[in-house]
Amino acid sequence: MSRLQRVDLQKNSSTVTEFILVGFEQSSPSTRALLFSLFLALYSLAMAMNGLIIFITWTDPRLNSPMYFFLGHLSFLDICFITTTIPQMLIHLVTKDHTVSFASCLTQMYLVFGVGVAECILLAFMAYDRYVAICHPLNYAQIISRQVCVRLVLTSWIFGMVNGILLDYMTFRGPFCRENHIENFFCEAPIVITLSCGDPQFSLKVIFLDAIVVLLSPMVLIVTSYARILTSILSRASSSGRGKTFSTCASHLTVVIFFYTSAMFSYMNPRSTHGPDKDKPFSLLYTIITPMCNPIIYSFRNKEMKGAMGRALGRGNLAQAESV
């Protein structure tokens, strides 16, 4: 490449200061209005359900156990995760301006990476917590103490934030001089990387390898924990004990399957197999459907959660009645 070509390339790259999200650009006004109503309802439901779980797990003394401590932090992560993408998507559905600044795109991608990775690791710690509770009940309080719980949650947050810095750097390390249209409703790394001037293969390979470590390593811990849990359950004679244990573990496994399946498809498949029509449904799955389903899954399959929600709503109704 000649010096003149390099100068022209740098000149062109400096003009890309914003991106255009075109995930729903081709939708008709009526379709966008319908999607806005649907996503607003789902977002409101997710915020309300996760907020309620945070409130009751942190205030109800009957839920003072490591499992509910982790569940409260999982709901907090879900709120952070869903808030990084959905409000912007709702704004773009009702306005004609679909642009996002370079800094906003970088920040959004960092938060998606950081919170998403933290949630992956926290789900693995929650599986380990269930393993200790079921297979080592006598030593459970000593192994999973309050101090250990805090350390595990901090580990998931720190690893997620540090990993987000790495992936943000790999995504934005080169100048952008190609088309600035992003075929999605938020700044997703594999799509943004293909818009850079240089060869995107190295960055895509790094993100692919990172996804293997971040997704498969916790998955190994989850599979190992539940394999031992299953062995322990099947060795028990009491069918009632089996049913209660299966019910508790099924909630966590359902959340894991939802989250990991969509994340693996988005970040561990070759980009040649992807396209806007394939990417957007999976992006919607792990950015809005999973955070909304998590509290519903845990609430409807857990009698203690149902009781705590009833007590919380009952106190709220009683306080309202007394004020009147």
C-alpha atoms as one frame of an Amber mdcrd trajectory, in Angstrom:
protein
   0.000   0.000   0.000   1.431   3.382  -1.027   1.748   6.373   1.284  -1.061
   8.162  -0.576  -3.364   5.179  -0.151  -2.597   5.040   3.562  -3.349   8.733
   3.951  -6.656   8.305   2.088  -7.523   5.320   4.267  -6.828   7.264   7.464
  -8.810  10.192   6.136 -11.795   7.984   5.345 -11.584   6.172   8.680 -11.640
   9.432  10.606 -15.060  10.248   9.129 -16.717   7.248  10.838 -17.761   8.773
  14.174 -21.099   7.048  14.526 -22.939   3.866  13.631 -26.456   3.298  12.334
 -28.493   0.460  13.844 -30.726  -0.943  11.124 -32.152  -3.954  12.936 -35.759
  -2.816  12.417 -35.265  -0.249   9.661 -37.118  -2.278   7.032 -40.160  -2.838
   9.245 -43.371  -0.993   8.466 -44.649   1.709  10.882 -47.410  -0.597  12.116
 -44.914  -3.404  12.731 -42.587  -1.072  14.634 -45.507   0.153  16.760 -46.435
  -3.438  17.546 -42.830  -4.322  18.384 -42.518  -1.227  20.583 -45.594  -2.221
  22.591 -44.417  -5.827  22.881 -40.831  -5.029  23.917 -41.968  -2.296  26.311
 -44.276  -4.784  28.010 -41.545  -7.436  28.183 -39.009  -4.910  29.488 -41.423
  -3.627  32.133 -42.240  -7.187  33.207 -38.555  -8.117  33.405 -37.708  -5.029
  35.453 -40.651  -5.555  37.818 -40.029  -9.283  38.346 -36.279  -8.964  38.816
 -36.753  -5.945  41.058 -39.202  -7.897  43.215 -36.760 -10.812  43.515 -33.964
  -8.447  44.560 -36.232  -6.870  47.175 -37.477 -10.095  48.744 -34.116 -11.923
  48.687 -32.420  -8.995  50.414 -35.179  -8.205  52.950 -37.014 -11.450  53.750
 -35.240 -13.203  56.659 -36.675 -16.557  55.573 -34.627 -16.376  52.375 -31.338
 -15.870  54.193 -29.414 -18.621  52.380 -26.635 -18.675  49.758 -29.012 -19.846
  47.021 -31.196 -16.751  47.378 -28.158 -14.521  47.840 -26.938 -15.664  44.415
 -30.438 -15.391  42.957 -30.712 -11.769  44.068 -27.422 -10.936  42.360 -28.508
 -12.828  39.237 -31.609 -10.624  39.069 -29.442  -7.528  39.501 -27.241  -8.684
  36.616 -30.353  -9.289  34.504 -31.550  -5.739  35.172 -28.149  -4.323  34.185
 -27.988  -6.549  31.112 -31.434  -5.749  29.766 -31.047  -2.011  30.424 -27.932
  -1.779  28.242 -29.857  -2.624  25.061 -33.644  -2.466  25.304 -34.244   1.246
  26.143 -32.154   2.257  23.134 -34.048  -0.212  20.942 -37.380   1.224  22.115
 -36.242   4.754  21.242 -35.135   3.660  17.770 -38.504   1.980  17.160 -40.364
   5.291  17.555 -37.815   7.718  16.042 -36.256   8.062  12.628 -32.775   8.685
  14.005 -31.112   5.276  14.481 -27.573   6.548  14.957 -25.315   5.861  17.937
 -22.025   7.584  18.592 -18.724   5.725  18.563 -18.366   6.194  22.340 -21.935
   5.013  23.013 -21.411   1.901  20.929 -18.142   1.127  22.730 -19.752   1.638
  26.152 -22.767  -0.473  25.300 -20.616  -3.304  24.012 -18.439  -3.184  27.137
 -21.475  -3.445  29.403 -22.984  -6.290  27.353 -19.686  -8.176  27.506 -18.978
  -7.435  31.163 -22.429  -8.183  32.546 -22.949 -11.166  30.233 -19.673 -12.809
  31.255 -20.372 -12.103  34.933 -23.726 -13.849  34.551 -22.100 -16.887  32.908
 -19.716 -17.269  35.836 -22.419 -16.642  38.447 -24.592 -19.380  36.928 -21.659
 -21.782  37.330 -21.209 -20.763  40.983 -24.940 -21.314  41.531 -24.596 -24.855
  40.168 -21.678 -25.469  42.539 -23.800 -24.126  45.403 -26.549 -26.665  44.577
 -23.946 -29.444  44.418 -22.599 -28.652  47.883 -26.098 -28.251  49.349 -27.289
 -31.622  48.003 -24.155 -33.757  48.157 -22.515 -32.293  51.288 -25.426 -30.983
  53.387 -23.641 -31.386  56.722 -20.721 -29.175  55.645 -22.779 -26.773  53.531
 -22.699 -23.874  55.999 -18.923 -24.104  56.355 -18.156 -24.490  52.636 -20.604
 -21.878  51.310 -20.345 -19.265  54.044 -21.488 -15.666  53.669 -17.890 -14.589
  53.091 -17.445 -17.177  50.360 -20.678 -16.025  48.690 -19.457 -12.435  48.584
 -16.108 -13.524  47.157 -17.762 -15.605  44.432 -20.041 -12.741  43.387 -17.094
 -10.300  43.339 -15.091 -12.794  41.278 -17.828 -12.972  38.662 -18.078  -9.170
  38.474 -14.307  -8.581  38.320 -13.722 -11.264  35.697 -16.619  -9.923  33.632
 -15.413  -6.322  33.715 -11.808  -7.247  32.899 -12.952  -9.521  30.090 -15.109
  -6.703  28.747 -12.020  -4.480  28.427 -10.219  -7.153  26.395 -13.114  -7.748
  24.027 -13.787  -4.027  23.610 -10.146  -3.514  22.662 -10.245  -6.363  20.129
 -13.391  -4.903  18.583 -12.289  -1.271  18.321  -8.517  -1.640  17.948  -8.550
  -0.721  14.246  -9.955   2.308  12.401 -13.389   2.143  10.789 -13.615   3.182
   7.188 -16.226   0.838   5.728 -19.991   0.959   5.897 -21.247   2.057   9.328
 -24.580   0.206   9.202 -24.997  -2.436  11.940 -27.491  -5.147  11.007 -28.872
  -5.490  14.508 -30.679  -3.486  17.188 -27.562  -3.015  19.346 -23.771  -2.919
  18.902 -22.848  -6.589  18.709 -19.118  -7.295  18.500 -18.886  -9.736  15.552
 -20.919  -7.403  13.364 -18.999  -4.261  14.357 -15.634  -5.961  13.775 -16.494
  -6.648  10.125 -16.874  -2.884   9.593 -13.250  -2.096  10.483 -10.655  -1.277
   7.827  -8.249  -4.114   8.465  -8.639  -7.872   8.326 -11.276  -8.781  10.936
 -10.272 -12.458  11.158  -7.759 -12.034  13.987 -10.223 -10.169  16.211 -12.991
 -12.639  15.400 -10.714 -15.554  16.307  -9.772 -13.925  19.632 -13.448 -13.378
  20.474 -14.208 -16.969  19.441 -11.445 -18.311  21.701 -12.572 -16.053  24.517
 -16.127 -17.365  24.122 -14.808 -20.919  24.409 -13.118 -20.088  27.712 -15.927
 -17.944  29.106 -18.809 -20.194  28.053 -17.383 -23.704  28.063 -15.341 -23.453
  31.284 -18.392 -22.560  33.428 -20.367 -25.138  31.465 -17.899 -27.841  32.523
 -18.428 -26.866  36.176 -22.200 -26.865  35.691 -22.274 -30.268  33.970 -19.925
 -31.783  36.562 -21.986 -30.400  39.449 -25.263 -31.709  38.086 -23.796 -35.076
  37.148 -22.804 -35.556  40.794 -26.157 -34.196  41.949 -27.970 -36.695  39.714
 -25.885 -39.560  41.081 -26.661 -38.456  44.627 -30.394 -38.091  43.925 -30.744
 -41.502  42.307 -29.073 -43.162  45.274 -31.738 -41.880  47.635 -34.673 -44.032
  48.622 -37.153 -41.219  49.284 -39.144 -40.285  46.185 -40.423 -37.079  47.825
 -36.856 -35.912  48.453 -36.002 -36.626  44.846 -38.935 -34.582  43.586 -38.059
 -31.527  45.675 -34.401 -31.677  44.639 -35.273 -32.152  40.966 -37.624 -29.159
  41.132 -34.942 -26.891  42.602 -32.293 -27.971  40.096 -34.663 -27.843  37.116
 -35.156 -24.086  37.573 -31.435 -23.399  37.401 -30.903 -25.797  34.481 -33.683
 -24.142  32.479 -32.072 -20.718  32.948 -28.666 -22.120  31.963 -30.021 -23.706
  28.772 -31.779 -20.493  27.714 -28.763 -18.274  28.291 -25.951 -20.507  27.089
 -27.679 -21.712  23.916 -28.316 -18.211  22.604 -24.884 -16.899  23.652 -23.061
 -19.834  22.054 -24.896 -19.366  18.778 -24.029 -15.661  18.688 -20.331 -15.922
  19.577 -19.155 -19.475  18.842 -20.497 -20.098  15.327 -18.556 -19.209  12.167
 -19.685 -15.854  10.823 -20.264 -17.439   7.413 -23.293 -19.236   8.894 -24.731
 -16.002  10.278 -26.940 -13.372   8.792 -29.256 -10.633  10.023 -32.290 -12.922
   9.944 -30.431 -15.546  12.010 -28.622 -13.228  14.417 -31.492 -11.012  15.525
 -33.755 -13.748  16.973 -30.910 -15.122  19.097 -29.872 -11.613  20.110 -33.424
 -10.958  21.267 -33.433 -14.268  23.130 -30.440 -13.558  25.362 -30.951  -9.795
  25.699 -34.642  -9.662  26.657 -36.347 -13.078  26.779 -33.835 -14.740  29.127
 -33.702 -11.858  31.675 -37.510 -11.855  31.675 -37.825 -15.633  32.029 -35.261
 -16.030  34.823 -37.434 -14.615  37.638 -40.556 -16.323  36.275 -38.825 -19.713
  36.169 -37.458 -19.377  39.694 -40.684 -17.956  41.092 -43.174 -20.466  39.742
 -41.039 -23.503  40.573 -40.089 -22.495  44.107 -42.567 -22.574  46.983 -40.353
 -20.422  49.208 -40.182 -17.728  46.513 -43.951 -17.834  46.067 -44.437 -17.445
  49.802 -41.960 -14.571  50.022 -43.620 -12.775  47.103 -47.003 -13.230  48.729
 -45.703 -11.799  52.001 -44.064  -8.857  50.215 -47.189  -8.040  48.209 -49.310
  -8.532  51.319 -47.218  -6.049  53.290 -47.528  -3.591  50.436 -51.319  -3.913
  50.337 -51.537  -3.637  54.140 -49.387  -0.489  54.210 -51.517   1.029  51.436
 -54.703   0.223  53.332 -53.347   1.755  56.564 -52.329   4.947  54.743 -55.870
   5.305  53.426
